[in-house]
């Protein structure tokens, strides 16, 4: 299965009950330990308006090492999770705050998206903190994207009613979720390929030739 080539920035238009509901950006970056996904969303509907930021730090396999969520709206929220596999524990900060054994390779919402984009299975069950997500492959569909018709792989997630569509390169094209009586959707509008970050030049030592000797008087 093809994988998203990082770094890349994906821009989305949000809709709720058929009305414009804000914008969202999803950035894929390489990190020292593997991969970093960052989601920034400005959600106007459903009310109240909110700004959200999710960050997932993962290893090369796509297993999360650290996840953080920040929400600004009617109530502000900061939530962090550290998956300390070597220590055998998962530590959370914020609400809810707890410590539990690391018994399986847990996923967060962003690493879950990555896992689905890479999988060629017909069904998956992925553990999350506090529960599991059951994902089932549906028949491929053709989505009308800004750059033309695109064949998409579709997944249905339970519990709840959620659908995620990916292109052949693993880019999430569309998210669809039942929220109350209406459908909340995120639709990819633009793919921005970003340049690789330049390596910082190594600092040259000012001391040359080892230890400097004192002159004899």
PAZAPA-4460 file (N, C-alpha, C; in steps of 0.05 Angstrom, whole numbers, plus 32768, in hexadecimal, padded with zeros to 4 digits):
% residues 217
    n_x    n_y    n_z   ca_x   ca_y   ca_z    c_x    c_y    c_z   seq   type   mol
   8011   7FE8   8000   8000   8000   8000   8012   8019   8000     1      X     A
   800C   802C   7FEE   801B   8045   7FED   8016   8055   8007     2      X     A
   802A   8065   800E   8028   8076   8026   802C   8093   801F     3      X     A
   8020   80A4   802F   8022   80C1   802B   8040   80C9   802D     4      X     A
   8049   80D9   801A   8065   80E2   801A   8066   80FD   8029     5      X     A
   8073   80FC   8040   8076   8113   8051   8090   8122   8049     6      X     A
   8091   813D   804C   807C   814E   8058   8067   8156   8044     7      X     A
   804E   8158   804D   8038   8160   803C   8023   816C   804D     8      X     A
   8015   8180   8042   7FFF   818D   8050   7FE5   8189   8041     9      X     A
   7FD1   817F   804F   7FB7   817A   8042   7FA3   818E   804D    10      X     A
   7F94   819B   803C   7F81   81B0   8044   7F65   81A5   803E    11      X     A
   7F53   81AA   8051   7F37   819F   804F   7F23   81B5   8053    12      X     A
   7F0B   81B1   8047   7EF4   81C2   804C   7EE1   81B1   805D    13      X     A
   7ED6   81BD   8072   7EC3   81B0   8084   7EA6   81B7   807D    14      X     A
   7E94   81A4   8081   7E78   81AA   807D   7E68   819B   8093    15      X     A
   7E51   81A7   809A   7E3F   819B   80AE   7E23   819F   80A4    16      X     A
   7E14   818A   80A1   7DF8   818B   8097   7DF7   819A   807C    17      X     A
   7E0C   8196   806B   7E0C   81A2   8051   7E15   81BF   8051    18      X     A
   7E1D   81CB   8068   7E25   81E7   8069   7E43   81E8   806F    19      X     A
   7E50   81FE   8066   7E6D   8201   806C   7E71   8203   808A    20      X     A
   7E86   81F4   8093   7E89   81F2   80B0   7EA6   81F7   80B9    21      X     A
   7EB7   8203   80A7   7ED2   8209   80AF   7EE7   81FC   809E    22      X     A
   7F00   81FC   80A8   7F16   81F1   8099   7F28   81E0   80AB    23      X     A
   7F38   81D0   809E   7F49   81BD   80AD   7F62   81B8   809D    24      X     A
   7F79   81B4   80AB   7F92   81AE   809E   7F9E   8196   80AC    25      X     A
   7FAA   8184   809C   7FB7   816C   80A7   7FD3   816B   809B    26      X     A
   7FE7   816C   80AC   8003   816D   80A3   8011   8153   80AA    27      X     A
   801F   8147   8097   8030   8130   809B   804D   8139   809B    28      X     A
   805D   8132   80AF   8079   813A   80B1   808A   8123   80BB    29      X     A
   80A2   8122   80B2   80B6   810F   80BE   80C0   811A   80D8    30      X     A
   80C6   8109   80EB   80D1   8111   8104   80E9   80FF   810A    31      X     A
   80F8   8105   811F   810F   80F4   8126   8107   80D8   812D    32      X     A
   80F0   80D4   8138   80E8   80B9   8141   80D5   80AB   812C    33      X     A
   80CC   80BA   8118   80BB   80AE   8104   80AA   80C2   80F5    34      X     A
   8092   80C6   80FD   807F   80D7   80EF   806F   80E8   8102    35      X     A
   8068   8100   80F9   8057   8112   8109   803F   811B   80F8    36      X     A
   8027   8118   8103   800F   8122   80F6   8003   8138   8107    37      X     A
   7FFC   814E   80FA   7FF1   8165   8108   7FD7   816D   80FB    38      X     A
   7FC1   816F   810A   7FA8   8177   80FF   7FA0   8191   810C    39      X     A
   7F9A   81A6   80FC   7F8F   81BF   8106   7F74   81C4   80F9    40      X     A
   7F60   81C9   8109   7F45   81CD   80FF   7F38   81E5   810B    41      X     A
   7F2B   81F5   80FA   7F1A   820B   8103   7EFD   8204   80FC    42      X     A
   7EEE   81FB   8110   7ED4   81F0   810C   7EBE   8204   8114    43      X     A
   7EAE   820C   8100   7E99   8220   8105   7E7E   8213   810C    44      X     A
   7E79   81FB   8101   7E61   81EC   8107   7E68   81CF   810C    45      X     A
   7E59   81C1   811D   7E43   81CB   812E   7E4E   81DD   8144    46      X     A
   7E3C   81F0   814C   7E44   8203   8161   7E49   81F4   817B    47      X     A
   7E5B   81FF   818D   7E69   8219   818A   7E82   8216   8179    48      X     A
   7E8A   822D   816D   7EA2   822D   815D   7EBA   8225   816E    49      X     A
   7ECD   8216   8162   7EE4   820D   8171   7EFC   820B   815F    50      X     A
   7F14   820D   816B   7F2D   8208   815D   7F3A   81EF   816A    51      X     A
   7F43   81DD   815A   7F4E   81C4   8164   7F6A   81BF   8158    52      X     A
   7F7B   81B3   8168   7F96   81AC   815F   7F9D   8191   816A    53      X     A
   7FA2   817D   8159   7FAA   8163   8161   7FC6   815E   8156    54      X     A
   7FD7   8151   8166   7FF2   814A   815E   7FF8   812E   8167    55      X     A
   8001   811D   8154   8009   8102   815A   8026   80FD   8152    56      X     A
   8036   80F6   8165   8052   80EE   8160   8053   80D0   815F    57      X     A
   805D   80C4   8148   805D   80A7   8145   8079   809D   813E    58      X     A
   807C   8083   8141   8095   8076   8138   8092   806F   811B    59      X     A
   80A6   8062   810F   80A6   805B   80F3   808F   8049   80EB    60      X     A
   8085   8039   80FF   806F   8027   80F9   8054   8035   80F9    61      X     A
   8053   804D   8103   803A   805C   8106   802D   8057   8120    62      X     A
   803B   804C   8134   8031   8049   814F   8036   8062   815F    63      X     A
   8022   806E   816C   8026   8088   8179   8038   8086   8192    64      X     A
   8048   809B   8195   8059   809E   81AC   804E   80B4   81BE    65      X     A
   8041   80C8   81B2   8036   80DE   81C1   801F   80EA   81B1    66      X     A
   800A   80F1   81BE   7FF3   80FE   81B1   7FEA   8116   81C3    67      X     A
   7FE3   812C   81B6   7FD9   8143   81C5   7FC1   814F   81B6    68      X     A
   7FAE   815A   81C5   7F96   8166   81BA   7F91   8180   81C9    69      X     A
   7F8D   8195   81BA   7F86   81B0   81C5   7F6D   81BA   81B8    70      X     A
   7F59   81C2   81C8   7F40   81CC   81BD   7F3B   81E7   81CA    71      X     A
   7F35   81FB   81B9   7F2D   8215   81C2   7F11   821B   81B9    72      X     A
   7EFF   8220   81CB   7EE3   8225   81C5   7ED4   822F   81DD    73      X     A
   7EBC   8225   81E0   7EAC   822C   81F8   7EBC   8224   8212    74      X     A
   7EC9   820D   8210   7EDA   8204   8226   7EF5   81FB   8219    75      X     A
   7F0A   8205   8225   7F25   81FD   821B   7F2D   81E3   8227    76      X     A
   7F3C   81D3   8217   7F44   81B9   821F   7F60   81B3   8215    77      X     A
   7F71   81A8   8227   7F8C   819E   821F   7F8E   8182   8229    78      X     A
   7F96   8170   8217   7F97   8154   821E   7FB0   8148   8211    79      X     A
   7FC0   8139   8221   7FD9   812D   8216   7FDA   810F   821F    80      X     A
   7FE6   80FF   820D   7FEA   80E3   8213   8006   80DB   820B    81      X     A
   8014   80CD   821D   802E   80C2   8217   802C   80A3   8217    82      X     A
   8035   8097   8201   8034   807A   81FF   8050   806F   8205    83      X     A
   8056   8069   821E   8071   8061   8227   8074   8043   8225    84      X     A
   8079   803A   820D   807A   801D   8209   8090   800F   8219    85      X     A
   80A8   801C   821A   80BE   8010   8228   80B9   800E   8246    86      X     A
   80AA   8021   8251   80A3   8021   826D   808A   8011   8273    87      X     A
   807B   800A   825E   8063   7FF9   8261   804B   8008   826C    88      X     A
   804A   8023   8267   8033   8032   8271   802A   8047   825C    89      X     A
   8011   8050   8260   8006   8066   8250   7FFF   807B   8265    90      X     A
   8008   8094   8260   8003   80AA   8273   7FF4   80C0   8265    91      X     A
   7FDE   80C9   8272   7FCE   80DF   8266   7FCF   80F7   8279    92      X     A
   7FCD   810F   826D   7FCB   8128   827C   7FB4   8138   8271    93      X     A
   7FA4   8142   8283   7F8B   8150   827B   7F73   813F   8284    94      X     A
   7F5D   8142   8277   7F45   8133   827F   7F3D   8120   8269    95      X     A
   7F3B   8106   826F   7F41   80F9   8289   7F5F   80F5   828D    96      X     A
   7F68   80F4   82A6   7F84   80F0   82AC   7F87   80D5   82BA    97      X     A
   7F98   80C4   82AE   7F9B   80AA   82BA   7FB6   809D   82B0    98      X     A
   7FBC   8087   82BD   7FD4   8077   82B6   7FCA   805A   82B3    99      X     A
   7FD1   804E   829B   7FC9   8032   8297   7FDF   8023   828A   100      X     A
   7FDF   8008   828C   7FF4   7FF8   8280   7FF4   7FF9   8262   101      X     A
   800B   7FF8   8256   800E   7FF7   8239   800D   7FD9   8232   102      X     A
   7FF6   7FD0   822A   7FF2   7FB3   8225   7FF0   7FAD   8207   103      X     A
   7FE8   7FC1   81F7   7FE7   7FBF   81DA   7FF1   7FD9   81CD   104      X     A
   7FF5   7FD8   81B3   7FFD   7FF0   81A5   7FE4   8001   81A0   105      X     A
   7FDF   8014   81B2   7FC8   8025   81AF   7FCB   8039   8198   106      X     A
   7FB4   8042   818E   7FB3   8057   817A   7FA5   8070   8184   107      X     A
   7FAC   8087   8178   7F9D   80A0   817C   7F8E   80A6   8163   108      X     A
   7F7D   80BB   8162   7F6D   80C1   814A   7F7E   80C5   8131   109      X     A
   7F96   80D1   8133   7FA6   80D6   811B   7FB5   80BD   8112   110      X     A
   7FC0   80AE   8125   7FCE   8095   811D   7FBA   8081   8112   111      X     A
   7FA1   8083   811A   7F8C   8071   810F   7F88   8077   80F1   112      X     A
   7F88   8090   80EA   7F85   8098   80CE   7F9D   808C   80BE   113      X     A
   7FB5   808F   80C9   7FCD   8085   80BB   7FCB   8067   80B8   114      X     A
   7FC3   8059   80CC   7FC1   803B   80CB   7FAE   8032   80B6   115      X     A
   7F97   8040   80B3   7F84   8038   809F   7F8F   803E   8083   116      X     A
   7F9D   8054   8080   7FA8   805B   8065   7FBC   8046   805C   117      X     A
   7FCA   8039   806E   7FDF   8026   8067   7FD5   800A   8064   118      X     A
   7FBD   8004   806E   7FB4   7FE8   8070   7FA7   7FDF   8056   119      X     A
   7FAC   7FC5   804F   7F9F   7FB8   8039   7F8B   7FA3   8042   120      X     A
   7F86   7FA2   805D   7F74   7F8E   8068   7F57   7F95   8061   121      X     A
   7F46   7F81   8065   7F29   7F86   8061   7F1B   7F90   807A   122      X     A
   7F28   7F8A   8091   7F1D   7F93   80AB   7F33   7F96   80BF   123      X     A
   7F30   7FA9   80D1   7F44   7FAE   80E6   7F36   7FB5   8100   124      X     A
   7F42   7FAD   8116   7F3A   7FB6   8130   7F52   7FC2   813E   125      X     A
   7F50   7FDC   8143   7F66   7FEB   814E   7F5F   7FF6   816A   126      X     A
   7F71   7FF0   817E   7F6C   7FF9   8199   7F71   8017   819D   127      X     A
   7F5E   8024   81AA   7F61   8040   81B3   7F5F   8040   81D1   128      X     A
   7F67   8056   81DD   7F64   8059   81FA   7F46   8059   8201   129      X     A
   7F3D   8047   8210   7F21   8046   8218   7F0F   8037   8205   130      X     A
   7F1A   8029   81F1   7F09   801A   81DF   7F18   8011   81C6   131      X     A
   7F08   8009   81B2   7F14   7FFF   8199   7F04   800B   8181   132      X     A
   7F11   800C   816B   7F04   8014   8152   7F05   7FFC   813F   133      X     A
   7EED   7FF5   8134   7EEB   7FE0   8120   7EE8   7FED   8105   134      X     A
   7EFA   7FE7   80F3   7EFA   7FF3   80D8   7EF5   7FDD   80C3   135      X     A
   7EE4   7FE3   80B0   7EDC   7FD0   809C   7EE0   7FDD   8080   136      X     A
   7EED   7FCF   806E   7EF1   7FD9   8053   7ED6   7FD8   8044   137      X     A
   7ED0   7FED   8036   7EB8   7FEE   8024   7EC1   7FED   8007   138      X     A
   7EAF   7FEC   7FF5   7EB5   7FED   7FD9   7EC2   8008   7FD2   139      X     A
   7ED5   8007   7FBF   7EE2   8020   7FB6   7ECD   8032   7FA9   140      X     A
   7ED2   804C   7FAB   7EC0   8060   7F9F   7ED0   8074   7F8F   141      X     A
   7EC3   8082   7F7E   7ED0   8098   7F6F   7EC6   80B2   7F7A   142      X     A
   7ED8   80C3   7F85   7ED0   80DD   7F90   7ED8   80F3   7F7C   143      X     A
   7EC7   8107   7F7B   7ECC   811E   7F6A   7EDC   8132   7F7A   144      X     A
   7EF6   8133   7F74   7F09   8145   7F82   7F0E   815E   7F72   145      X     A
   7F19   8173   7F7D   7F1F   818B   7F6E   7F31   8187   7F56   146      X     A
   7F42   8172   7F57   7F54   816C   7F41   7F4A   8156   7F2E   147      X     A
   7F31   814D   7F32   7F25   8139   7F21   7F1B   8120   7F31   148      X     A
   7F0E   810F   7F23   7F03   80F6   7F2F   7F1A   80E5   7F3A   149      X     A
   7F17   80DC   7F53   7F2D   80CC   7F60   7F21   80B3   7F6C   150      X     A
   7F2E   809D   7F66   7F25   8083   7F72   7F2D   8083   7F90   151      X     A
   7F1B   807B   7FA1   7F20   807C   7FBE   7F1A   8062   7FCC   152      X     A
   7F2B   805B   7FDF   7F27   8044   7FF0   7F16   804D   8008   153      X     A
   7F02   803F   800F   7EF0   8048   8024   7EF1   8035   803C   154      X     A
   7EF0   8041   8054   7EEE   8033   806D   7ED6   803C   807D   155      X     A
   7EC9   802A   808A   7EB3   8031   809D   7EBD   802A   80B9   156      X     A
   7EB9   803D   80CB   7EC3   803A   80E7   7EAB   8037   80FA   157      X     A
   7EAE   8025   810D   7E9B   8022   8123   7EAA   801F   813D   158      X     A
   7E9E   8027   8154   7E83   8030   8158   7E7E   804C   814B   159      X     A
   7E65   8053   8149   7E5E   806C   813B   7E5C   8066   811E   160      X     A
   7E57   807B   810F   7E55   8079   80F1   7E69   808D   80E5   161      X     A
   7E80   8082   80DD   7E95   8093   80D1   7EA0   8085   80B8   162      X     A
   7EA6   8096   80A4   7EB2   808C   808B   7ECB   809C   8085   163      X     A
   7EE0   808E   807B   7EF9   809B   8073   7F00   8091   8057   164      X     A
   7F08   80A3   8046   7F10   809C   802A   7F2D   80A4   8025   165      X     A
   7F3C   8093   8018   7F58   8098   8012   7F5D   8095   7FF4   166      X     A
   7F70   80A4   7FEA   7F79   809F   7FCE   7F8F   808A   7FCE   167      X     A
   7F9A   8085   7FB7   7FAE   806F   7FB4   7FC8   8076   7FC3   168      X     A
   7FCE   8090   7FC7   7FE6   8098   7FD5   7FE2   8099   7FF3   169      X     A
   7FCA   8094   7FFD   7FC5   8094   801A   7FBB   80AE   8025   170      X     A
   7FB6   80C2   8013   7FAB   80DC   801D   7F8E   80D8   8025   171      X     A
   7F86   80E1   803D   7F6A   80E0   8044   7F5A   80F5   8033   172      X     A
   7F48   80EB   8023   7F39   80FD   8011   7F20   8109   801E   173      X     A
   7F13   80F8   802F   7EFA   8101   803B   7EF5   80F2   8055   174      X     A
   7EEA   8101   8069   7EE1   80F6   8082   7EC3   80FC   8084   175      X     A
   7EB4   80E9   808D   7E97   80ED   8090   7E8F   80E0   80AB   176      X     A
   7E80   80F0   80BB   7E78   80E6   80D5   7E5C   80F0   80DC   177      X     A
   7E4D   80DF   80E9   7E32   80E6   80F2   7E36   80F5   810C   178      X     A
   7E2C   810E   810D   7E2D   811F   8126   7E11   8128   812B   179      X     A
   7E04   811C   813F   7DE8   8123   8145   7DD7   8119   812E   180      X     A
   7DC6   812A   8123   7DB4   8123   810D   7DC1   8129   80F2   181      X     A
   7DD9   8134   80F1   7DE4   813D   80D8   7E00   8130   80D3   182      X     A
   7E0A   8135   80BA   7E24   812A   80B2   7E39   813F   80B3   183      X     A
   7E4F   813A   80C0   7E66   814C   80C0   7E7B   8140   80AD   184      X     A
   7E85   8150   809A   7E97   8146   8086   7EB0   8158   8084   185      X     A
   7EC6   814C   807D   7EDF   8159   8078   7EE8   8150   805C   186      X     A
   7EEC   8163   8049   7EF1   815C   802D   7F0B   8169   8024   187      X     A
   7F1D   8159   801A   7F38   8163   8012   7F35   8176   7FFA   188      X     A
   7F41   818E   7FFD   7F3F   81A2   7FE8   7F5A   81A8   7FDA   189      X     A
   7F70   81A2   7FE8   7F8A   81A9   7FDD   7FA0   8198   7FEA   190      X     A
   7FB3   818F   7FDA   7FCB   8181   7FE4   7FE3   8192   7FDF   191      X     A
   7FF2   819A   7FF4   8009   81AB   7FF1   8022   819B   7FF9   192      X     A
   8033   8195   7FE5   804B   8186   7FEB   8060   819A   7FF5   193      X     A
   806B   8195   800D   807D   81A8   801A   809A   819F   8016   194      X     A
   80AC   81B2   8016   80C9   81AA   8013   80D3   819D   802B   195      X     A
   80E7   818B   8027   80F4   817E   803E   8102   8193   804F   196      X     A
   8101   8191   8069   810F   81A4   807B   812D   81A1   8077   197      X     A
   813A   81B8   8076   8157   81B8   8073   8165   81B0   808C   198      X     A
   817A   81A0   808A   8189   8198   80A1   819A   81B0   80AB   199      X     A
   8199   81B4   80C5   81A9   81CA   80D1   81C7   81C3   80CF   200      X     A
   81D7   81D6   80C6   81F4   81D0   80C5   8200   81CC   80E0   201      X     A
   8213   81BA   80E2   821F   81B5   80FC   8231   81CD   8104   202      X     A
   822F   81D4   811D   823F   81EA   8127   825C   81E2   812A   203      X     A
   826D   81F3   8120   828A   81ED   8121   8295   81F5   813C   204      X     A
   82A5   81E5   8146   82B1   81EB   8160   82C6   8201   815D   205      X     A
   82C6   8213   8170   82D9   8229   816F   82F5   8220   8179   206      X     A
   82F5   820A   8187   830F   8200   8191   831B   81ED   817C   207      X     A
   8333   81F3   8174   8340   81E3   8160   835A   81D7   816C   208      X     A
   8360   81C0   8162   837A   81B4   816A   837A   81AB   8187   209      X     A
   8363   81A6   8192   8363   819C   81AE   8367   81B2   81C2   210      X     A
   8373   81AB   81D8   8376   81BE   81EE   838C   81D2   81E7   211      X     A
   8386   81EB   81EC   839A   8200   81E7   83AE   8202   81FD   212      X     A
   83C8   8204   81F5   83DD   8206   8209   83E3   8223   8211   213      X     A
   83EB   8226   822A   83F2   8241   8233   840F   8247   822A   214      X     A
   8413   8260   8223   842F   8268   821C   843F   826B   8236   215      X     A
   8458   8262   8233   846A   8265   824A   8475   8281   8249   216      X     A
   8476   828D   8260   8483   82A8   8262   84A1   82A5   8268   217      X     A
***
